[in-house]
Amino acid sequence: MSDAEKSGFIAKVIGPKKRWRAYKARKEQLPENHRAAVDAIERYLMHFVPTDADRNAATFEDLADLFEQAAADDTPIRAIVGEDPVEFVEAFARNYTEGGYAPARARKRLTDAIAAAAGEDPQK
């Protein structure tokens, strides 16, 4: 393997990890309620089949961008995700995947977590 091939291989392996760590650090800087919503969305997005590492990383970076801007603008959680967080996340994910699998349990967990992050009773 040439040095160029090694470099390309290492970039493929290390690059996404660095991007993931950077995303996680950005997420930790969000206000608690926005971070809780991003955590819920992140868990739900993990049910989608990733298309490739770069697209997967871009999904989470864009999610961080969206919530960072919303936090800076004092945008409420519901103004971001709407009344149906499953619909929001599945539409968001369609920009990055060609399909996926999200069982009913994952949908309920997402809906409840967003309601809690928005300061609502998840059981209503």
KAVENZI-V371992 format. One record per backbone hydrogen bond with DSSP energy under -1.0 kcal/mol. NH is the residue of the N-H (numbers start at 0). CO is the residue of the C=O. E is the energy in kcal/mol with one decimal. If there is no record, write none. Layout:
# KAVENZI-V371992
nh: [NH/NH]
co: [CO/CO]
e: [E/E]
This chain:
# KAVENZI-V371992
nh: [5/6/7/8/9/10/11/12/13/14/17/18/19/20/21/22/23/24/25/26/27/28/29/34/35/36/37/38/39/40/41/42/43/44/45/46/47/55/56/57/58/59/60/61/62/63/64/65/66/67/68/69/70/71/72/73/74/79/80/81/87/88/89/90/91/92/93/94/95/96/100/106/107/108/109/110/111/112/113/114/115/116/117/118/119/123]
co: [1/2/3/4/5/6/7/8/9/10/13/14/15/16/17/18/19/20/21/22/23/25/26/30/31/32/33/34/35/36/37/38/39/40/41/43/44/51/52/53/54/55/56/57/58/59/60/61/62/63/64/65/66/67/68/70/69/76/76/77/83/84/85/86/87/88/89/91/92/92/46/102/103/104/105/106/107/108/109/110/111/112/113/115/114/120]
e: [-2.6/-2.5/-2.3/-2.5/-2.9/-2.4/-1.8/-1.9/-3.7/-1.8/-2.7/-2.6/-2.8/-2.6/-2.4/-2.5/-2.7/-2.3/-2.2/-2.7/-2.0/-1.0/-1.6/-2.9/-2.5/-1.9/-2.5/-2.7/-2.0/-2.5/-3.1/-2.5/-2.1/-3.0/-1.4/-1.9/-1.8/-2.7/-2.8/-2.4/-1.9/-1.6/-2.4/-2.6/-1.9/-2.4/-2.5/-2.6/-2.3/-2.7/-2.4/-2.1/-2.4/-2.4/-1.9/-1.2/-3.3/-1.2/-2.5/-2.1/-2.1/-2.8/-2.7/-2.2/-2.7/-3.2/-1.6/-1.1/-2.3/-1.9/-1.4/-1.9/-2.6/-2.4/-2.3/-2.5/-2.8/-2.4/-2.5/-2.1/-2.3/-2.5/-2.2/-1.4/-3.3/-1.8]
